[in-house]
Amino acid sequence: MHPLSDPKSQSFLPVSEQSDFPLQNIPFGVIERPDELFVCASRIGDTALDLNALQQLGYFDDLELPEGLFGQEALNEFISLGRPVWRAVRSRIAELYAAGSDLEDKSKQRAEIEWPIAEVEAVLPVFIGDYTDFYASREHATNVGSMFRDPANALLPNWLHLPVGYHGRSSTIVESGVNIRRPNGQSKGPNDPAPVFGPSIKVDFELEMAFITGDGPTGETPIPVERAEEYIFGLALLNDWSARDVQQWEYVPLGPFLAKNFATSISPWIVTLDALAPFRADRPNQEDPSPLPYLQQDPKGANVDVHLEVSIAPQGHPETVVCQSNFKHMYWSMAQQLAHHTINGCLINAGDCMGSGTISGPEKGSFGSMLEITWNGKEPVTLSDGSQRGFIEDHDTVIMRGYCKKDGLRIGFGEVSATLLPALSWNPASTSKN
């Protein structure tokens, strides 16, 4: 049996039982080595694997890959080669690193390939040309609609008919560990006579998953929902930072703008859909109303059972878990999102990032944002140091983790974390008017 098909297969590399990266995972990313060389990589346990070194040593020769494919600072060219190539490379890596393989005793070659994860930096794994953020959790949309509009009609009329989304900025998507700056912007409270400018006082996280696409069809060919997953390279964790006070003032009539475009954090290891296959989950029913035909999809196995967790760590203090949710709660699946995205002829490219939207479950403890957890700051949470939070304060670190677990097999994403820094001071008098 191939090691990827056997949940009991082990690598000759050390892998703890709590690791997100056993032999059955084989995620893809990009690392900066200690010699400042950037290469495409995979990971088993706490060891990063230099895919460029594997290619140069001839381990991918029979796959007929382009020369220098993995000696790059992004995975885009690899992703462009399509699903059969993704599968072939992942399969070969698992064969090479299964216990008892020929590579196990080749210490000289392994020294060129393997790097302790603590000695490398996992960086942004793809060049993200386009970023779309969806709004696909019914619980989240209901909570927000109840807070800001009409609790009796929390969902807008279109929400149950299509996956609502908006185009975001890819220029400020950063990898885990990059600190985030509190944004400045306009806000206006319900009792304020006029808007004011200054640092946002309601900076929030949004617990999301992202899927990274391959190249879509050329021309104006939509992607059918039943084939959409053929164009999904893999998934990562996503924190789509938000400034809620800015958002509430600006979002009518065209939706999020400055409240969302200042920062989005993504985890550095992309986990393939094949690795997540054992953890498929049913999507919620969509019968009242049923979607239009191009969005109709068998709900069985349409989602993925990913356990998600968010913690806040005040500076110098331990973290406190404030949310435990699950990706399986999503009303609109990834396939439906991608099918809808392309139904009008919109093109997708290798490395495009699609955010799920905030992932909220049915209970307060599973809400995926501070906006919901504290009900817009009215019900603050208490952290490990005794302090309370309605929203994120300066020097707080937000950590998101996600993993799947079933029958003793654990496949995870690692984490995405970032610390919120104080806003930059801005003095209009010192700004050039030229």
C-alpha positions in Angstrom: 0.0 0.0 0.0 1.3 3.5 -0.9 2.2 5.4 2.3 -0.3 8.2 1.5 -3.1 5.6 1.5 -2.1 4.0 4.7 -2.9 6.0 7.9 -0.4 3.9 9.8 2.5 4.6 7.6 5.4 6.3 9.3 8.3 8.4 8.1 11.9 7.7 9.1 12.0 11.3 10.2 10.8 11.9 13.8 7.2 13.0 14.0 5.3 13.5 17.3 1.8 12.2 17.8 0.6 15.9 18.1 2.3 17.0 14.9 0.2 18.6 12.1 2.6 17.2 9.5 2.8 13.4 9.5 3.9 11.5 6.3 0.2 11.6 5.1 0.2 15.4 4.9 3.1 16.5 2.7 2.1 20.2 2.4 3.8 22.7 0.2 5.4 26.0 1.0 8.5 28.2 0.5 11.4 28.5 2.9 14.3 30.9 3.3 17.3 28.7 4.2 20.1 29.9 6.6 22.2 30.8 3.5 19.4 33.2 2.4 18.4 31.0 -0.5 14.6 30.8 -1.2 13.3 27.4 -2.3 10.0 25.6 -2.6 9.6 23.1 0.2 7.5 20.5 2.0 7.5 19.5 5.6 7.4 16.3 7.7 7.2 16.8 11.5 9.7 19.5 12.4 11.8 19.0 9.3 11.6 21.1 6.1 12.4 19.4 2.9 14.1 21.4 0.1 12.3 20.4 -3.1 14.9 22.1 -5.2 17.6 19.9 -3.7 15.4 16.8 -4.4 15.0 17.8 -8.0 18.7 18.6 -8.5 19.6 15.2 -7.0 17.4 13.5 -9.7 14.5 12.3 -7.5 11.9 13.8 -9.8 13.6 13.0 -13.1 10.9 10.6 -14.3 8.2 13.2 -13.7 9.6 15.4 -16.4 9.3 18.6 -14.5 10.6 22.0 -15.8 14.2 22.6 -14.8 14.6 24.8 -11.8 10.9 24.4 -10.9 11.5 24.4 -7.2 14.4 26.9 -7.0 11.9 29.8 -6.8 10.5 32.2 -4.3 6.9 31.1 -5.0 4.9 27.9 -5.8 3.0 29.5 -8.7 4.8 27.8 -11.6 4.4 24.4 -9.8 0.7 25.1 -9.2 0.3 26.0 -12.9 1.2 22.5 -13.9 -2.1 21.1 -12.6 -3.5 18.5 -10.4 -1.8 15.4 -11.9 1.6 17.0 -11.3 0.7 18.1 -7.7 -0.3 14.5 -7.0 2.8 13.0 -8.6 5.2 15.2 -6.6 3.4 14.6 -3.3 3.3 10.9 -3.9 7.1 10.8 -4.7 8.0 12.7 -1.5 5.9 10.3 0.6 7.6 7.3 -1.0 11.1 8.8 -0.5 10.4 9.6 3.2 8.5 6.4 4.2 10.3 4.3 6.8 12.6 1.8 5.1 13.0 3.7 1.8 16.4 3.9 0.1 16.8 7.5 1.0 16.9 6.8 4.7 20.6 5.6 4.6 21.8 8.3 2.2 23.0 10.7 4.9 25.1 12.9 2.5 22.1 13.6 0.2 19.8 14.1 3.1 22.1 16.8 4.5 21.4 18.7 1.3 17.6 18.2 1.5 16.6 18.4 5.2 16.5 21.5 7.4 15.3 21.7 11.0 12.2 23.9 10.9 13.7 26.2 13.6 16.6 27.0 11.2 14.5 28.2 8.3 11.8 30.8 7.8 8.6 29.8 6.1 7.5 32.7 4.0 4.5 33.6 1.8 4.2 30.5 -0.3 2.6 32.0 -3.4 2.6 35.2 -5.3 -1.1 36.2 -4.8 -2.3 38.1 -7.9 -5.9 38.3 -6.8 -7.8 37.9 -3.6 -11.5 37.3 -3.1 -13.2 37.1 0.3 -16.5 35.4 0.7 -19.2 35.8 3.3 -20.3 32.1 3.4 -21.1 31.3 7.0 -24.8 31.5 7.7 -24.3 31.9 11.5 -21.8 34.8 11.0 -24.0 36.6 8.5 -27.0 36.2 10.8 -25.1 37.5 13.8 -23.8 40.6 11.9 -27.2 41.3 10.3 -28.8 41.0 13.8 -26.4 43.5 15.2 -26.4 46.1 12.5 -29.7 45.8 10.7 -32.9 43.9 11.6 -32.8 40.8 13.8 -36.0 39.6 12.2 -34.5 39.9 8.8 -30.8 39.5 9.5 -29.9 37.9 6.1 -30.1 40.2 3.1 -32.5 38.9 0.3 -29.6 37.5 -1.9 -27.7 35.6 0.8 -29.4 32.2 0.5 -29.3 32.4 -3.3 -25.5 33.0 -4.0 -22.1 33.0 -2.2 -21.7 36.7 -1.4 -18.1 38.0 -1.8 -16.0 41.0 -2.6 -12.6 41.6 -4.2 -9.9 42.4 -1.6 -6.3 43.6 -1.8 -3.5 41.0 -2.3 -0.8 43.6 -1.6 -1.2 43.4 2.2 -1.5 39.6 2.5 1.4 38.5 4.7 2.7 35.2 6.2 2.3 34.2 9.8 4.7 36.1 12.2 4.5 39.4 10.4 3.2 42.0 12.7 0.1 44.1 11.9 -0.3 47.8 12.3 -3.5 49.3 13.8 -5.1 51.2 10.9 -6.2 54.8 10.8 -9.4 55.6 9.2 -12.8 57.4 9.3 -15.5 56.3 11.7 -18.8 57.6 12.9 -20.8 56.4 15.9 -24.5 56.5 15.9 -24.6 59.6 18.1 -21.7 61.5 16.4 -22.6 64.6 14.4 -19.9 64.0 11.9 -17.2 61.4 11.1 -13.8 61.5 12.8 -10.4 60.4 11.7 -8.0 58.4 13.8 -6.8 54.9 14.8 -9.5 52.2 14.7 -10.7 51.3 18.2 -12.4 48.1 17.1 -9.7 46.0 15.5 -10.9 42.5 15.1 -9.8 39.1 13.8 -11.8 37.0 11.4 -11.3 33.2 11.6 -11.2 32.0 8.0 -9.8 29.3 5.7 -8.3 30.1 2.4 -8.1 28.0 -0.7 -5.4 28.6 -3.3 -6.4 28.0 -7.0 -4.6 26.6 -9.9 -5.0 28.0 -13.4 -8.6 28.0 -14.5 -10.0 27.5 -18.0 -8.9 30.1 -20.7 -11.4 32.2 -22.5 -14.8 32.7 -20.9 -15.4 29.2 -19.7 -17.0 28.9 -16.3 -15.9 26.2 -13.9 -18.8 23.8 -13.2 -19.5 23.1 -9.5 -18.9 19.4 -10.0 -15.4 20.0 -11.3 -14.4 23.0 -9.2 -12.2 21.1 -6.8 -9.9 20.1 -9.7 -8.8 23.7 -9.7 -8.1 24.0 -6.0 -4.5 23.4 -5.1 -4.9 23.4 -1.3 -6.0 25.2 1.9 -4.4 27.4 4.5 -5.5 29.3 7.6 -6.5 32.9 7.1 -6.9 35.8 9.5 -8.7 38.6 7.6 -8.1 41.5 10.0 -10.9 44.0 10.3 -11.5 47.5 11.7 -15.2 47.2 12.7 -15.7 50.9 13.5 -14.3 51.9 10.1 -16.4 49.1 8.4 -19.7 50.1 10.0 -19.3 53.7 8.6 -18.0 52.9 5.1 -19.7 49.6 4.0 -22.9 51.1 2.6 -23.4 51.0 -0.3 -20.5 49.1 -1.8 -19.2 47.0 1.1 -15.8 46.6 2.9 -12.9 48.9 1.8 -10.3 50.4 4.2 -11.7 48.3 7.0 -10.4 45.2 5.4 -7.5 46.0 3.1 -4.9 46.9 5.7 -3.8 43.4 6.5 -4.6 39.7 6.0 -2.4 37.0 7.6 -2.1 33.5 6.0 -0.4 30.3 7.3 2.7 29.3 5.3 2.0 25.6 4.6 -0.7 24.8 2.0 -2.4 21.5 2.6 -3.7 19.7 -0.4 -7.3 18.5 -0.8 -6.0 15.0 -1.3 -4.5 15.1 2.2 -7.8 16.3 3.6 -9.9 13.6 1.8 -10.3 11.4 4.9 -12.0 14.3 6.7 -14.7 15.3 4.3 -18.0 16.4 5.9 -21.5 17.1 4.7 -22.5 20.6 3.9 -25.7 22.1 5.5 -28.8 21.6 3.5 -29.8 24.2 0.9 -33.4 23.4 0.3 -35.3 26.5 1.4 -34.6 27.9 -1.1 -32.7 25.6 -3.4 -29.8 27.4 -5.3 -30.0 27.9 -9.0 -28.9 24.9 -11.1 -25.3 26.1 -11.6 -24.8 26.1 -7.8 -26.6 22.8 -7.0 -24.2 20.3 -5.4 -24.5 17.1 -3.5 -24.0 18.1 0.1 -22.4 14.8 1.0 -18.7 15.4 1.6 -18.8 18.9 0.2 -17.1 20.5 3.3 -14.1 19.5 5.4 -14.1 18.8 9.1 -11.3 21.1 10.3 -11.2 21.9 14.0 -10.3 25.6 14.4 -9.2 27.6 17.4 -8.3 31.2 18.1 -6.3 32.5 21.1 -5.3 35.9 22.3 -2.0 36.4 24.1 -1.5 39.8 25.8 2.1 41.0 25.8 4.1 39.0 28.3 1.2 36.7 29.3 0.0 33.2 28.2 -2.7 32.9 25.6 -6.4 32.4 26.2 -8.6 30.5 23.8 -11.5 32.7 22.8 -13.0 30.6 20.0 -13.3 27.0 18.9 -15.1 26.5 15.6 -15.1 24.2 12.6 -14.9 24.7 8.8 -17.6 22.1 8.3 -20.2 24.7 9.4 -19.9 26.7 6.1 -23.2 27.1 4.3 -21.6 27.7 0.9 -18.8 25.2 0.0 -15.5 25.9 -1.7 -16.8 24.4 -4.9 -19.9 26.5 -5.0 -17.8 29.6 -4.3 -15.5 28.9 -7.2 -18.3 28.0 -9.6 -20.1 31.2 -8.7 -16.9 33.2 -9.0 -16.4 32.1 -12.6 -19.9 31.8 -13.9 -19.7 35.2 -15.6 -16.4 34.4 -17.4 -14.1 35.7 -14.7 -10.6 34.1 -15.0 -8.7 32.6 -12.2 -4.9 32.1 -12.1 -2.5 29.9 -10.2 -1.9 31.4 -6.8 -5.2 33.3 -6.5 -6.5 33.3 -2.9 -10.1 32.8 -1.9 -11.1 33.5 1.7 -14.1 31.6 3.1 -15.3 34.5 5.1 -15.6 34.4 8.9 -16.3 30.8 10.2 -18.9 30.8 13.0 -20.7 27.9 14.5 -24.1 27.8 16.2 -22.8 28.6 19.8 -21.2 31.7 21.2 -18.0 29.8 21.8 -17.7 29.0 18.1 -18.2 32.5 16.8 -15.3 33.4 14.6 -14.7 37.1 15.4 -14.6 39.4 18.5 -17.5 41.3 17.0 -19.7 38.3 17.6 -18.0 36.9 20.7 -18.4 40.1 22.6 -21.5 41.3 20.7 -19.8 44.4 19.4 -17.8 44.9 22.7 -20.8 44.8 25.0 -19.9 41.4 26.5 -16.0 41.4 26.9 -14.0 38.3 27.4 -11.5 37.9 30.3 -8.0 36.8 29.4 -5.3 34.9 31.4 -3.9 38.0 32.9 -7.3 39.1 34.2 -7.7 41.9 31.6 -10.8 42.1 29.5 -11.2 42.5 25.7 -14.0 43.7 23.6 -11.7 43.9 20.6 -7.9 43.5 20.0 -5.6 45.8 21.9 -2.1 47.0 20.9 0.6 44.3 21.5 -1.9 41.5 21.7 -0.9 38.5 19.6 -3.7 36.6 17.8 -3.0 32.9 17.1 -5.1 30.7 14.9 -4.7 26.9 14.6 -6.4 24.2 12.6 -6.3 20.5 12.3 -8.3 17.4 11.2 -8.3 14.2 13.3 -9.9 10.9 12.7 -9.1 7.2 13.5 -5.7 8.2 15.0 -4.7 10.3 11.9 -4.0 14.0 12.4 -3.5 16.4 9.5 -3.0 20.1 10.4 -2.1 23.5 9.1 0.2 24.7 11.8 -0.7 28.2 12.9 -1.1 31.8 11.7 -0.2 34.4 14.2 0.5 38.1 14.3 0.9 40.9 16.9 -1.0 44.1 16.6 1.2 47.2 16.8 0.1 50.7 17.6 -1.2 53.0 14.8 1.2 55.3 13.0 0.8 58.9 13.9 -0.5 61.0 11.1 -0.4 64.8 11.0 -2.1 66.4 8.0 -0.1 69.6 8.5 3.2 67.7 7.8 1.9 66.0 4.6 2.9 67.5 1.3 0.1 69.0 -0.7 1.9 68.6 -4.0 
